[in-house]
Amino acid sequence: AEESLIQLEAGLQEWERMYLGDYAGSATNYGFEDMLVELGYEQLDQSIKEATQNCYTALQSFTNTNARAALTERMADLEALQEDLRALLVLIKVDLGSNLSIVVTPNDLDGD
């Protein structure tokens, strides 16, 4: 359970870096955020940033919590985290994808 929370936070950090264009060693720093703003989708940009922050806030509420205990004692908080992650996923797969004319789905190479 603890490893799951660590992996969730690491994945969220990588998503945010990609979204903002914060690539290590890159001078361009051009990400999805820049594309949305250029196309006039500032509101969606703000919604994605807020949803990402909501996920961070929910994850950080478990910082000093025994992860195994959280599975039984803080189920409502875990469900709230799940909903925050789901809301972000919808923004990425549906709104970001349709506004940038890209398809965000798993493919045969995922996990390889």
C-alpha positions as CSV (number, residue, x, y, z in Angstrom):
1,A,0.0,0.0,0.0
2,E,2.8,2.4,0.8
3,E,4.5,1.7,-2.5
4,S,1.3,2.4,-4.3
5,L,1.0,5.9,-2.8
6,I,4.7,6.5,-3.7
7,Q,4.1,5.4,-7.2
8,L,1.0,7.5,-7.6
9,E,2.8,10.6,-6.5
10,A,5.8,9.8,-8.8
11,G,3.4,9.3,-11.7
12,L,1.6,12.5,-10.9
13,Q,4.9,14.4,-10.8
14,E,5.9,13.0,-14.2
15,W,2.5,13.9,-15.7
16,E,2.8,17.5,-14.4
17,R,6.4,17.8,-15.8
18,M,5.1,16.6,-19.2
19,Y,2.1,18.9,-19.1
20,L,4.2,22.0,-18.2
21,G,7.0,21.0,-20.6
22,D,9.5,20.8,-17.7
23,Y,11.9,18.3,-19.4
24,A,15.3,17.8,-17.8
25,G,18.0,19.3,-19.9
26,S,15.6,20.8,-22.4
27,A,15.8,24.5,-23.4
28,T,12.4,24.5,-25.0
29,N,10.1,23.8,-22.0
30,Y,7.1,23.4,-24.3
31,G,4.3,21.2,-23.1
32,F,0.6,20.6,-23.4
33,E,-0.1,23.7,-21.3
34,D,1.5,25.8,-24.0
35,M,-0.5,24.2,-26.8
36,L,-3.8,24.7,-25.0
37,V,-3.0,28.4,-24.3
38,E,-1.9,29.0,-27.9
39,L,-5.2,27.5,-29.1
40,G,-7.2,29.7,-26.7
41,Y,-8.2,27.0,-24.1
42,E,-7.0,28.8,-21.0
43,Q,-10.0,27.6,-19.0
44,L,-9.1,24.0,-19.7
45,D,-5.5,24.7,-18.8
46,Q,-6.6,26.1,-15.4
47,S,-9.0,23.1,-14.9
48,I,-6.2,20.7,-15.5
49,K,-3.8,22.5,-13.2
50,E,-6.5,22.6,-10.4
51,A,-7.3,19.0,-10.9
52,T,-3.6,18.1,-10.7
53,Q,-3.3,20.2,-7.5
54,N,-6.3,18.5,-6.0
55,C,-4.6,15.1,-6.6
56,Y,-1.4,16.3,-4.9
57,T,-3.4,17.6,-1.9
58,A,-5.3,14.4,-1.5
59,L,-2.0,12.4,-1.8
60,Q,-0.2,14.6,0.7
61,S,-3.0,14.0,3.3
62,F,-1.5,10.4,3.6
63,T,2.1,11.6,4.2
64,N,2.2,10.7,7.9
65,T,-0.3,7.8,7.7
66,N,0.4,4.2,7.8
67,A,-0.7,3.1,4.3
68,R,-2.1,-0.2,5.4
69,A,-4.1,1.5,8.2
70,A,-5.5,3.9,5.6
71,L,-7.1,1.0,3.7
72,T,-9.4,0.4,6.7
73,E,-9.4,3.6,8.7
74,R,-9.5,6.3,6.0
75,M,-11.5,4.7,3.2
76,A,-13.5,7.9,2.6
77,D,-10.2,9.8,2.0
78,L,-9.0,7.0,-0.4
79,E,-12.2,7.2,-2.3
80,A,-11.8,11.0,-2.5
81,L,-8.3,10.5,-3.9
82,Q,-9.7,8.1,-6.4
83,E,-12.3,10.6,-7.5
84,D,-9.7,13.4,-7.8
85,L,-7.5,11.1,-10.0
86,R,-10.6,10.1,-12.1
87,A,-11.5,13.8,-12.6
88,L,-7.9,14.5,-13.8
89,L,-8.0,11.4,-16.1
90,V,-11.2,12.6,-17.7
91,L,-9.7,16.0,-18.3
92,I,-6.7,14.4,-19.9
93,K,-8.4,11.7,-22.0
94,V,-11.5,13.6,-23.1
95,D,-11.0,17.4,-22.9
96,L,-7.2,17.7,-23.6
97,G,-7.4,15.0,-26.2
98,S,-10.3,16.4,-28.1
99,N,-9.1,20.0,-28.0
100,L,-5.6,19.0,-29.3
101,S,-7.0,16.4,-31.7
102,I,-5.1,13.6,-30.1
103,V,-6.2,10.2,-28.8
104,V,-5.0,9.3,-25.3
105,T,-5.5,5.5,-24.9
106,P,-3.3,2.5,-23.9
107,N,-1.8,0.5,-26.7
108,D,-0.1,-2.8,-27.2
109,L,3.3,-1.3,-26.1
110,D,2.0,-0.1,-22.7
111,G,3.8,-2.0,-19.9
112,D,6.5,-3.4,-22.2
